[in-house]
Amino acid sequence: MSKQLTPKSSKKQSPESSKNLPPGLQLENVDDRIMTLNVGPQHPGSGHMRLIIKVDGDYIVNCDPDPGYVHRGEEKMAEYRNYITNIPHLERPVIHDSCNILYPYCLGIEELVGIEVPERAKYLRVIAAELNRCVYTQYWLAIYGIFLGHSTMFMWPAGDRELLIDLLEKMSGARVTHAYFVPGGIRNDVPANFEDVCLRQVNYFEKRIKEYAGIFYDNPILIARTKDTGVLSREDAIRLGTTGSVLRASGVDFDIRKKEPYDVYDELDVHSNVMKAGDSYARSKIPWLDMLESCNIIRQALEKMPKSGGVRTKLKPNPKGGDDEVYRRVESGRGSLGMHIVSDKKPQPYRLKLSVGSFRNLIAMPYLLNG
């Protein structure tokens, strides 16, 4: 859009007032023309997220995203709880993808303490993680649909995700945050008929989300609003350190499940979805394609999973890590999600640092909104 703008005045503009403007946009006086708006706080972002934007008329000339403090205390709280009692609160920052935020924590603790996870538990972890990825993506897609004025794309994902929430409830006993992953495996085995029920519901879910193409992704209104909008080049996506669907929509084939496989992902055929356009349409379509791939991964895991065996290597009371540190990451619904854990031979972490994909991708927003 900025390329279509014409200079507003022939008056000379100071370098200081124009350094954040897109090409072709000129100001008479930066104090007279620029208005600062506080968009938010809004709940769907992070609970407190707002955008501090500067506009010249209808055109954004600068954006400062403020994610708020929804993660406050999580990393500090982990220093006062042992490795097991940290589980329920650490999943709270990413409520709708709680299995994937606990995944790197458990992988890290298992490496620090030196324990091996039973084979059946590894497969059940993968199944739960892929189910949770779809639950998160459906939640996002429902909000995305209603924000675009497409009420059907609010109701369909909101209803279809219940199929997967039911499966996660069978696995963990909880419908929202599951506290299912623990160091050493998972909290409990699945019911006797889980594999059959899971396969049946995943197959139906896959059939349902394929119908989203005709009603949403092939919709001319969605295409008109998102094609060639907010283009992020491959080079900028790498330079800004983006991850997940934002990175892969710009043509970068990077999926941690393939590049750094964990648990049994190296035993499964995982396809990484990549698009080259780098626009809003591509960034919205990659998560939908990822849900189709999740269905494929779940079917493979159900077929290869041992039919019996333990699901948890129990830790000693108050297990102590060595004098060491570890960083583990997984491919969550938002992209790379990692945890850096430092141990000082005590039952609780000396330090814990979260790295979530949504925060990593936030840096791209000012680059995409300008103009």
Secondary structure, DSSP 8 states (H G I E B T S, - for coil): -GGG---S-SS---HHHHTTS-TT---S-HHHH-EEEEEEEEHHHHSSEEEEEEEETTEEEEEEEE--STTTTHHHHGGGS-TTTTHHHHTGGGGGGHHHHHHHHHHHHHHHHT----HHHHHHHHHHHHHHHHHHHHHHHHHHHHHTT-THHHHHHHHHHHHHHHHHHHHHS-SS----EETTEESS---TTHHHHHHHHHHHHHHHHHTHIIIIIT-HHHHHHHTTSS---HHHHHHTT--HHHHHTTT----HHHHS--TTGGGS-------S--SHHHHHHHHHHHHHHHHHHHHHHHHHS-SSS--B----SS----S-EEEEEEEETTEEEEEEEE--SSSS-SEEEEE-HHHHHHTTHHHHH--
